[in-house]
Amino acid sequence: MILCVAELLERSKKGVVSRLWKSFKTTGMCSRRHGGGRVRRKQISRKTVARRLRGGGLYARRPVVCVPLTRQHRNARLQWCREHHNWTEQDWACVLFSDESRFSLSSDCRRQLIWRESGTAYRPENIQEKDRYPTCSIMVWAGIMINGRTLLHVVANGTMTGQRYIDEVLLPHVRLFRGAVGDKFVFMDDNATCHRTLAVRDGLDSEGIQRLVWPARSPDLNPIENVCDALGRQVAGRNYPPTNKNTLILALTEEWDKLPQKLLDNVVQSMVLRVECCITLHGGHIPY
């Protein structure tokens, strides 16, 4: 009989039917015992996963492969590091490191902010993190040095030309640091086109500002990149993240002032190790 019932139920193992029959005769009822097979998993939406990751401080990023350093770039970086290998922390303390960085709002429900460099990031694994869904972005200029920082200057809409760079950055910000530090003051900016115009060079010369020659494609050597990253994470972690351009500017300004000076000092002091590391890696990407 048990075999017939098993065949009717299309069960290959008659022991299952036998066990259920014994349970029914004893208790007057029967139920299927939970087995140890594969657990049926509940389908979870992509939005739920993203929301949980954001709750843990993990934000949506996609890796983008960067243009690798050419032999010329490596040689130039290596030569520059060898020239500055003897610089001490006191020497680097006289340098104002600067950069323009872009900060964006993403289009998800929390309007989270993801920091994105204005230039190309060159990491050891040759990977760059970029905002996945940019809907609104602004560019800001900032500068740091030991025991000091500049105001976070928001670059208005339009192209940053050499004259704008002079009027909005060099004269109102850099010149003040030159006057405070004295003749030992050194100004660092990258090789952006607006930084290398004749007008900018003449403006620096007229103010007695010494410029630090910077190797091309070397954001990993610039300590302010780490500070911009920290700034973006601070804004993204606010209880009420920015939802539009005005609140983004306000959040960036407030969080910039809150960044501990110790953080700025530490990244500038790391220049000694950055130079040594780049020499060790023969001008290659460094893990900073």
Backbone torsions as a table, in degrees:
resi	resn	phi	psi	omega
1	MET	NA	-45.1	-179.7
2	ILE	-60.2	-39.2	179.7
3	LEU	-65.2	-38.6	179.3
4	CYS	-66.0	-42.2	179.1
5	VAL	-63.9	-40.6	179.3
6	ALA	-61.6	-37.9	179.4
7	GLU	-69.4	-39.1	178.7
8	LEU	-64.5	-36.8	179.5
9	LEU	-84.8	-0.5	-179.6
10	GLU	58.7	43.3	176.3
11	ARG	-106.4	129.8	-177.4
12	SER	-80.1	-24.8	-177.6
13	LYS	-103.7	110.5	-178.3
14	LYS	-70.9	-15.7	178.6
15	GLY	-63.3	-30.6	179.7
16	VAL	-65.8	-47.0	179.6
17	VAL	-65.5	-37.5	180.0
18	SER	-64.1	-42.7	-179.8
19	ARG	-65.7	-41.1	178.4
20	LEU	-65.0	-36.8	179.7
21	TRP	-66.7	-41.5	177.7
22	LYS	-64.9	-38.8	179.2
23	SER	-66.1	-36.2	-179.7
24	PHE	-69.1	-40.0	179.7
25	LYS	-67.4	-30.3	-176.8
26	THR	-83.9	-47.0	-172.7
27	THR	-109.6	-11.0	-177.7
28	GLY	81.0	7.5	178.9
29	MET	-152.7	164.1	178.3
30	CYS	-148.9	149.5	178.4
31	SER	-147.7	154.8	-179.0
32	ARG	-78.1	125.8	179.3
33	ARG	-75.1	137.0	178.4
34	HIS	-65.5	125.7	-178.1
35	GLY	-93.3	-175.9	-179.0
36	GLY	-104.4	25.4	-178.8
37	GLY	-75.6	-167.3	-177.5
38	ARG	-65.4	133.2	179.9
39	VAL	-76.1	132.0	177.2
40	ARG	-76.1	116.9	-174.4
41	ARG	-91.3	141.3	178.9
42	LYS	-77.8	136.7	178.3
43	GLN	-71.2	129.6	-179.1
44	ILE	-116.5	132.5	-177.3
45	SER	-74.1	160.7	179.0
46	ARG	-64.7	-36.0	-179.9
47	LYS	-65.6	-36.7	178.3
48	THR	-65.0	-42.8	178.1
49	VAL	-62.4	-44.7	179.8
50	ALA	-62.7	-39.2	-179.5
51	ARG	-66.0	-41.4	178.6
52	ARG	-66.6	-39.3	178.7
53	LEU	-65.2	-41.1	178.1
54	ARG	-64.1	-36.2	177.6
55	GLY	-61.6	-27.4	177.7
56	GLY	-94.3	8.4	177.9
57	GLY	85.2	15.3	179.1
58	LEU	-106.6	128.2	-173.2
59	TYR	-119.2	157.2	-174.3
60	ALA	-69.3	121.2	175.6
61	ARG	-141.0	152.7	174.5
62	ARG	-125.1	136.4	-179.8
63	PRO	-74.9	136.7	177.2
64	VAL	-124.9	128.2	-178.8
65	VAL	-73.4	130.0	-177.1
66	CYS	-90.9	164.2	173.8
67	VAL	-69.3	123.9	-177.5
68	PRO	-70.1	159.8	176.4
69	LEU	-70.4	135.1	174.2
70	THR	-82.2	173.0	178.4
71	ARG	-62.0	-37.3	178.6
72	GLN	-63.8	-41.3	178.9
73	HIS	-63.8	-43.8	179.6
74	ARG	-62.5	-43.3	-179.8
75	ASN	-64.0	-40.7	-179.8
76	ALA	-66.6	-42.0	177.9
77	ARG	-63.6	-42.6	-179.2
78	LEU	-64.6	-43.2	179.3
79	GLN	-64.2	-41.9	179.8
80	TRP	-62.3	-42.9	-179.6
81	CYS	-66.6	-37.0	177.7
82	ARG	-66.0	-35.6	178.7
83	GLU	-68.5	-26.6	-177.6
84	HIS	-109.9	15.3	-177.7
85	HIS	-66.7	-28.8	-178.2
86	ASN	-88.7	0.4	178.4
87	TRP	-69.4	135.1	179.4
88	THR	-96.8	176.8	176.8
89	GLU	-61.8	-31.8	177.9
90	GLN	-67.1	-35.9	177.3
91	ASP	-66.7	-45.8	-179.8
92	TRP	-67.6	-23.8	179.7
93	ALA	-66.7	-16.5	179.7
94	CYS	-92.8	1.7	-176.5
95	VAL	-98.3	132.4	170.9
96	LEU	-96.3	109.4	179.3
97	PHE	-87.5	133.2	-176.6
98	SER	-136.4	163.7	177.2
99	ASP	-171.9	153.5	167.9
100	GLU	-98.0	133.0	179.7
101	SER	-131.4	148.1	-179.7
102	ARG	-106.5	133.1	178.1
103	PHE	-118.4	134.6	-172.4
104	SER	-127.4	153.9	169.5
105	LEU	-97.5	140.8	175.6
106	SER	-97.0	167.6	-170.0
107	SER	-95.1	10.4	-179.5
108	ASP	-80.4	-179.5	-170.5
109	CYS	-66.6	-25.1	-179.1
110	ARG	-95.9	-1.5	177.4
111	ARG	52.0	43.6	-175.2
112	GLN	-65.0	155.5	180.0
113	LEU	-105.6	133.1	176.0
114	ILE	-121.0	129.2	179.5
115	TRP	-74.8	140.3	176.3
116	ARG	-140.0	131.2	180.0
117	GLU	-69.5	149.6	175.6
118	SER	-74.2	-24.4	177.7
119	GLY	-109.7	-165.3	-179.2
120	THR	-92.9	133.8	179.3
121	ALA	-89.3	132.0	-179.8
122	TYR	-118.0	100.3	-179.1
123	ARG	-104.2	167.4	-178.9
124	PRO	-57.9	-38.1	180.0
125	GLU	-86.4	8.4	176.7
126	ASN	60.1	42.0	-176.3
127	ILE	-125.0	143.1	177.6
128	GLN	-123.9	141.3	176.6
129	GLU	-98.9	130.0	179.8
130	LYS	-131.0	154.9	176.5
131	ASP	-62.6	134.6	-174.9
132	ARG	-78.2	-44.4	-174.9
133	TYR	-127.3	71.9	-177.6
134	PRO	-70.3	129.5	176.8
135	THR	-120.9	-25.3	-178.4
136	CYS	-152.9	132.7	-178.3
137	SER	-146.5	153.0	175.2
138	ILE	-135.1	156.5	176.6
139	MET	-112.3	136.7	179.4
140	VAL	-127.5	151.7	174.0
141	TRP	-109.9	138.1	179.8
142	ALA	-144.8	157.5	177.5
143	GLY	-142.4	145.2	-179.6
144	ILE	-136.4	153.7	169.2
145	MET	-158.1	169.0	-179.9
146	ILE	-62.2	132.6	-179.7
147	ASN	64.3	24.1	177.9
148	GLY	-171.2	159.3	174.8
149	ARG	-152.2	155.1	176.8
150	THR	-89.4	169.0	171.0
151	LEU	-68.5	146.1	177.1
152	LEU	-77.3	109.5	-175.6
153	HIS	-97.0	123.3	178.5
154	VAL	-83.9	123.5	178.2
155	VAL	-81.4	118.5	-177.1
156	ALA	-67.9	172.7	-179.2
157	ASN	-58.6	146.4	-179.8
158	GLY	113.4	-178.2	-177.3
159	THR	-90.3	138.0	176.3
160	MET	-79.9	104.5	179.0
161	THR	-93.3	172.2	178.4
162	GLY	-61.2	-41.1	-179.0
163	GLN	-68.1	-38.8	176.7
164	ARG	-64.7	-37.4	179.0
165	TYR	-62.2	-38.7	177.8
166	ILE	-68.1	-48.7	-173.6
167	ASP	-71.7	-36.0	-171.9
168	GLU	-99.8	-17.8	-174.8
169	VAL	-122.2	-59.1	-171.7
170	LEU	-65.5	-50.9	-175.7
171	LEU	-70.7	-47.9	-177.5
172	PRO	-78.7	-20.3	-173.8
173	HIS	-118.9	-59.7	-173.4
174	VAL	-64.5	-40.0	-178.3
175	ARG	-60.5	-34.4	179.2
176	LEU	-65.4	-40.1	178.3
177	PHE	-68.8	-35.8	177.0
178	ARG	-61.2	-41.4	179.5
179	GLY	-69.6	-31.9	-178.8
180	ALA	-78.0	-38.1	-175.5
181	VAL	-84.0	-40.8	-179.5
182	GLY	103.3	-158.1	-173.6
183	ASP	-66.1	-21.5	-179.2
184	LYS	-80.0	-5.5	-176.8
185	PHE	-64.3	136.2	177.5
186	VAL	-130.8	135.6	-178.4
187	PHE	-109.2	128.7	178.8
188	MET	-111.4	125.6	165.5
189	ASP	-138.9	165.0	-174.1
190	ASP	-86.6	-163.8	-173.5
191	ASN	-98.7	31.3	175.6
192	ALA	-61.8	150.5	-175.4
193	THR	-58.4	-42.0	-177.7
194	CYS	-67.7	-19.4	-179.9
195	HIS	-82.3	-14.3	-170.8
196	ARG	-115.3	21.7	177.8
197	THR	-78.6	160.8	178.2
198	LEU	-64.4	-35.0	179.8
199	ALA	-63.6	-40.1	179.0
200	VAL	-67.4	-42.9	179.2
201	ARG	-61.8	-43.6	178.3
202	ASP	-65.6	-36.6	178.5
203	GLY	-65.2	-40.5	177.4
204	LEU	-65.9	-42.2	179.5
205	ASP	-63.3	-40.8	-178.1
206	SER	-67.2	-26.5	178.8
207	GLU	-94.7	1.7	-179.2
208	GLY	66.5	33.1	-178.6
209	ILE	-97.2	120.3	178.4
210	GLN	-84.6	129.7	-178.3
211	ARG	-99.4	138.9	175.7
212	LEU	-86.2	116.5	177.0
213	VAL	-60.7	132.5	-173.8
214	TRP	-121.7	131.5	179.7
215	PRO	-70.1	145.6	-178.5
216	ALA	-65.7	149.6	176.2
217	ARG	54.7	51.1	-177.0
218	SER	-132.6	49.2	175.7
219	PRO	-66.2	-23.1	179.5
220	ASP	-69.1	-18.9	176.6
221	LEU	-86.3	-15.0	-175.4
222	ASN	-89.0	114.0	-176.0
223	PRO	-67.1	-19.9	-178.9
224	ILE	-68.7	-20.1	177.1
225	GLU	-61.2	-38.1	177.7
226	ASN	-66.2	-35.1	179.5
227	VAL	-70.2	-40.2	177.5
228	CYS	-63.5	-37.0	176.7
229	ASP	-62.9	-45.7	178.6
230	ALA	-63.2	-37.4	178.8
231	LEU	-63.4	-45.4	179.1
232	GLY	-61.3	-39.7	179.3
233	ARG	-68.8	-35.2	178.0
234	GLN	-64.5	-42.9	179.7
235	VAL	-67.1	-40.6	-179.9
236	ALA	-65.4	-27.1	-177.7
237	GLY	-90.7	6.0	179.1
238	ARG	-66.3	151.2	178.3
239	ASN	-60.9	-34.5	178.5
240	TYR	-125.1	88.1	-177.7
241	PRO	-60.4	152.7	179.7
242	PRO	-62.9	145.3	-177.9
243	THR	-116.7	-10.3	178.4
244	ASN	-151.4	-179.3	-174.3
245	LYS	-63.5	-40.6	-177.9
246	ASN	-65.6	-45.3	178.9
247	THR	-70.0	-27.8	175.8
248	LEU	-66.8	-44.8	178.0
249	ILE	-61.4	-43.9	179.8
250	LEU	-63.1	-43.8	-179.6
251	ALA	-64.4	-42.1	179.0
252	LEU	-62.3	-42.6	-179.4
253	THR	-64.3	-44.3	-178.9
254	GLU	-66.6	-44.3	-177.9
255	GLU	-71.3	-29.9	176.5
256	TRP	-62.0	-43.2	179.8
257	ASP	-68.8	-23.8	-178.4
258	LYS	-85.0	-15.2	-178.6
259	LEU	-60.3	130.1	-178.2
260	PRO	-66.6	137.4	178.2
261	GLN	-61.0	-27.9	178.4
262	LYS	-61.0	-37.1	177.1
263	LEU	-62.2	-46.1	179.5
264	LEU	-63.1	-42.0	180.0
265	ASP	-63.8	-41.0	-177.1
266	ASN	-64.6	-43.5	-177.4
267	VAL	-69.9	-34.0	176.8
268	VAL	-68.3	-42.1	178.8
269	GLN	-65.1	-20.5	178.9
270	SER	-73.5	-5.1	-179.4
271	MET	-59.7	-33.8	178.5
272	VAL	-60.7	-44.5	179.9
273	LEU	-72.4	-35.4	178.8
274	ARG	-61.7	-44.3	179.8
275	VAL	-64.0	-45.4	179.0
276	GLU	-61.2	-42.2	-178.9
277	CYS	-64.9	-41.5	-179.8
278	CYS	-64.7	-36.9	176.5
279	ILE	-65.3	-43.4	178.6
280	THR	-59.8	-37.3	-178.2
281	LEU	-91.4	13.8	175.7
282	HIS	56.2	41.1	176.8
283	GLY	86.9	6.0	-179.2
284	GLY	-80.8	-176.0	179.6
285	HIS	-65.0	142.0	178.7
286	ILE	-111.4	152.6	-174.6
287	PRO	-81.4	58.6	177.8
288	TYR	-128.3	NA	NA
